[in-house]
Amino acid sequence: MIPFIWAPGTWEVDALKAESPSLKNVVGLGKWLTDRIPLDIYDPYQMCPPGYRASFGPIPSSAAAIFESWNAPSYKESVSEAVTFGVTMIDGITANDRDMPVVIGGYSQGAEVAERIKAEFAPGGRLFGRKLAACYTFGNPGRPANVTFPNGNVLPWPGIGKLNLPTPDGCLYRSYNFYDDMYGNANPDSYVFDFYNSLTEIQLHDPIEMARNILQNLSKTDLMALKGAQPSNLMWVLTNLPKFIEISRKAANTLDAAARMVAGSHGAYAEWEIIPGFTPVNHCVRSMKYLAKGMGYDVQL
């Protein structure tokens, strides 16, 4: 069978505790996939706590979870822990067969995890020499520019995480992202990258380190030009006018990105069509079936 390693989105497993999520009981968007792929061919594994918290620091999955999440890892810490956890999991699954094909996938934070695990199969990575057959991501903050899927939607920008990680030879790579989902399609002529980088540092178990990282991120932005502004001083205004025009444009683009996200595209990968006749989930399922067929499996397409 083909192991299918799935990484859920931020707090997705935590929010769906009532469904008893576990390593072998996939929930959330991943369940939409595992309910539709041939399970006589694919063997699903869900990355979940304690190895993968899918946390965003103290930002909770719901009001009820606020006291449980106050000391949770930051987004960046969660991703880092998850990549190590995923590498160890795949290393164990393929220990007796290094040529065993593996498929990985993920949604939102889990998509970035899958993106980083994918790079571990490339030369120099911890899984180099193992076989990554395919990688499927949804709403991927680490989506490289110009990557979607064959005959897919056109996306002008990369993911908000600003990653550009390698895809190993022989890996089928498909990245599904709606235009309005700024996690995977972020306008570089805006402040979404700066805000996002600062948010991903948030955690309360080491507040001094958190403050240092956030200040470093903010100090790199041209928003710092607002410090010491003298709008009543004509000479100062004229001297700094180009910079403030640029700041205004980026601010407007940031508000536009936020307004488009309100429509809910980041949570619609199982329901909304991404191209006529296909939701991202349905397209992914078809791709996984064709992938298995290409490996010699008898698949009902």
C-alpha positions in Angstrom: 0.0 0.0 0.0 1.0 3.6 -0.4 1.3 5.6 2.8 -0.6 8.9 2.7 0.7 11.3 5.4 -1.7 14.1 6.1 -1.0 17.3 8.1 -4.2 19.1 9.3 -4.6 22.9 9.6 -4.2 25.2 12.6 -6.1 23.8 15.6 -8.1 21.6 13.2 -7.6 18.4 15.2 -8.2 20.3 18.5 -11.5 21.8 17.2 -12.7 18.3 16.1 -12.0 16.4 19.3 -15.6 15.1 19.3 -14.7 13.0 16.2 -11.8 11.3 18.2 -9.0 12.3 15.8 -5.9 10.1 15.9 -3.0 8.8 13.8 -5.4 6.5 11.9 -8.7 8.5 12.3 -8.4 11.5 9.9 -10.7 14.5 10.5 -11.4 17.8 8.9 -10.4 18.5 5.3 -8.3 15.3 5.3 -11.4 13.2 5.9 -12.9 14.6 2.7 -10.0 13.0 1.0 -9.8 9.7 2.8 -13.5 9.2 2.4 -13.0 9.3 -1.4 -9.6 7.8 -2.2 -9.2 4.0 -2.6 -8.3 2.8 0.8 -7.2 -0.6 -0.6 -4.4 1.3 -2.2 -3.7 4.3 0.1 -2.9 3.9 3.8 -3.7 7.2 5.6 -1.8 8.6 8.6 -2.8 11.8 10.3 -0.2 13.9 12.0 -1.7 15.0 15.3 -0.8 15.7 19.0 1.5 15.3 20.7 3.9 15.3 17.8 2.0 18.0 15.9 0.0 20.5 17.8 -1.0 22.7 14.8 -1.0 25.6 17.2 -0.8 29.3 16.7 0.6 30.3 20.1 -2.1 31.5 22.5 -4.5 32.3 19.7 -7.2 29.6 20.5 -9.3 27.5 18.2 -12.4 28.8 20.0 -13.3 30.8 23.1 -13.7 27.6 25.1 -10.1 26.6 24.3 -8.5 29.9 25.4 -7.2 28.5 28.8 -5.8 25.4 27.0 -3.8 27.3 24.4 -2.2 30.0 26.5 1.2 28.2 26.6 1.1 26.6 23.2 4.0 26.7 20.7 4.0 29.6 18.3 3.1 28.9 14.6 6.7 28.7 13.7 7.6 26.4 16.6 4.6 24.2 15.7 5.7 23.9 12.1 9.3 23.1 13.1 8.2 20.4 15.5 5.8 19.0 13.0 8.4 18.7 10.2 10.7 16.7 12.6 7.8 14.6 13.7 6.8 13.9 10.1 10.3 13.0 9.0 10.6 10.5 11.9 7.2 9.0 11.0 8.1 8.6 7.3 11.5 7.2 8.2 9.9 4.6 10.4 7.2 3.6 7.9 9.7 3.2 5.1 12.5 1.7 7.3 12.2 -1.8 5.7 11.6 -0.6 2.2 13.4 2.6 1.2 11.9 2.5 -2.2 8.3 2.5 -0.9 6.4 5.4 -2.5 5.0 8.0 -0.1 2.3 10.6 -0.6 2.1 13.7 1.6 -0.5 16.4 1.9 -1.7 19.2 4.1 -4.0 22.1 4.7 -3.2 25.6 5.9 -0.4 25.3 8.5 -0.3 21.6 7.6 0.3 22.6 4.0 3.4 24.5 5.0 4.4 21.4 7.0 4.0 19.2 3.9 5.9 21.8 1.9 8.8 21.6 4.2 8.7 17.8 4.5 8.7 17.7 0.7 12.0 19.5 0.7 13.5 16.9 3.1 13.3 14.4 0.2 15.6 16.6 -1.9 19.4 16.3 -1.9 20.7 17.3 1.6 17.4 16.5 3.3 16.8 14.0 6.0 14.7 11.8 3.8 16.9 12.0 0.7 17.0 8.6 -0.9 13.4 7.8 0.0 10.7 8.1 -2.7 8.2 10.9 -2.6 5.5 10.1 -5.2 3.4 13.2 -4.7 2.7 16.2 -2.5 -0.8 17.9 -2.4 -1.4 21.1 -0.5 -4.4 23.3 0.1 -4.2 27.0 1.2 -0.5 26.7 1.4 1.5 29.6 3.0 4.6 28.1 1.5 3.3 27.8 -2.1 6.0 28.9 -4.5 5.1 31.4 -7.2 3.5 30.1 -10.4 2.7 26.7 -8.9 -0.9 25.3 -8.9 -2.0 22.2 -10.9 -2.3 21.4 -14.6 -4.9 23.7 -16.3 -5.5 25.2 -12.9 -6.5 28.7 -11.8 -4.0 31.5 -12.4 -2.4 33.0 -9.2 -0.2 36.0 -9.6 1.6 35.8 -6.2 3.3 33.3 -3.9 2.2 32.1 -0.5 2.4 34.4 2.5 5.2 32.4 4.1 7.6 33.5 1.3 9.1 30.0 0.9 10.7 28.7 -2.2 11.7 25.1 -1.3 12.8 22.4 -3.8 10.6 19.7 -5.1 12.5 16.4 -5.4 12.9 14.7 -8.8 10.0 12.4 -9.6 7.5 14.0 -7.2 4.1 15.0 -8.5 3.4 18.4 -6.9 -0.1 19.9 -6.8 -1.0 23.1 -4.9 -4.6 24.1 -4.6 -5.3 27.7 -3.6 -8.2 30.1 -4.3 -7.3 33.6 -5.6 -8.9 35.3 -2.6 -7.0 33.1 0.0 -4.1 35.3 0.9 -2.4 32.5 2.8 -1.4 31.0 -0.5 -1.7 34.0 -2.8 -0.3 37.1 -1.0 0.3 40.4 -2.8 4.0 41.4 -2.2 3.1 45.0 -2.6 1.4 45.1 0.8 2.1 44.5 4.5 0.5 41.1 4.8 4.0 39.4 4.9 5.2 41.7 7.7 2.0 41.2 9.8 2.0 37.4 9.2 5.7 37.0 10.2 5.1 38.9 13.4 1.9 36.8 14.2 3.7 33.5 13.7 6.2 34.4 16.4 3.5 34.8 19.1 3.9 32.5 22.1 3.8 33.1 25.9 6.3 30.5 27.2 9.2 32.8 26.3 7.9 36.3 26.1 11.3 38.0 25.9 12.2 35.9 22.8 8.8 36.6 21.3 9.2 40.4 21.8 12.7 40.3 20.3 11.5 38.4 17.2 8.5 40.6 16.6 10.5 43.8 16.9 13.1 42.4 14.5 10.3 41.8 11.9 8.7 45.2 12.4 12.0 47.1 12.2 12.5 45.7 8.7 9.3 47.3 7.4 8.9 50.7 5.9 6.1 51.3 8.4 8.9 52.5 10.6 9.1 55.6 8.5 5.9 56.8 10.3 8.0 57.2 13.4 8.8 60.9 13.9 6.4 62.0 11.2 5.8 65.7 10.9 2.7 66.2 8.7 2.5 69.9 9.5 6.0 70.5 8.3 5.7 71.2 4.5 9.4 70.5 3.8 9.2 67.2 5.7 6.1 66.2 3.8 7.6 67.0 0.4 10.8 65.2 1.3 9.0 62.0 2.4 6.1 62.1 -0.1 7.2 59.2 -2.3 7.6 57.0 0.7 4.2 57.8 2.1 2.6 57.3 -1.3 4.2 53.8 -1.3 3.0 53.2 2.3 -0.5 54.2 1.4 -0.6 51.9 -1.6 0.7 49.0 0.4 -1.9 49.7 3.2 -4.7 49.8 0.6 -3.6 46.5 -0.9 -3.4 45.0 2.6 -7.0 46.1 3.4 -8.0 44.6 0.0 -6.4 41.2 0.9 -8.2 41.2 4.3 -11.5 42.1 2.7 -11.3 39.2 0.2 -10.4 36.7 3.0 -13.6 37.6 4.8 -15.6 35.7 2.1 -14.3 32.5 3.6 -12.2 31.0 0.7 -9.6 29.6 3.1 -12.2 27.2 4.6 -13.9 26.2 1.3 -11.5 23.7 -0.3 -14.0 20.9 0.0 -17.1 22.9 -1.2 -16.1 25.6 -3.8 -15.2 24.9 -7.3 -11.6 25.9 -8.2 -12.1 25.2 -11.9 -15.4 24.4 -13.6 -16.6 21.0 -12.4 -14.0 20.5 -9.7 -13.6 21.4 -6.1 -9.9 21.2 -5.0 -10.8 18.0 -3.0 -12.4 16.3 -6.1 -9.5 17.3 -8.3 -7.0 15.9 -5.8 -8.8 12.6 -5.5 -8.8 12.2 -9.2 -5.1 13.0 -9.3 -4.4 10.4 -6.6 -6.3 7.8 -8.5 -4.4 8.5 -11.7 -1.2 8.4 -9.7 -2.0 4.9 -8.3 -3.0 3.7 -11.8 0.4 4.9 -13.1 2.1 2.8 -10.5 0.2 -0.3 -11.8 -2.7 -0.4 -9.4 -6.2 -1.4 -10.6 -8.1 1.8 -10.0 -11.7 2.6 -10.7 -11.4 6.2 -12.1 
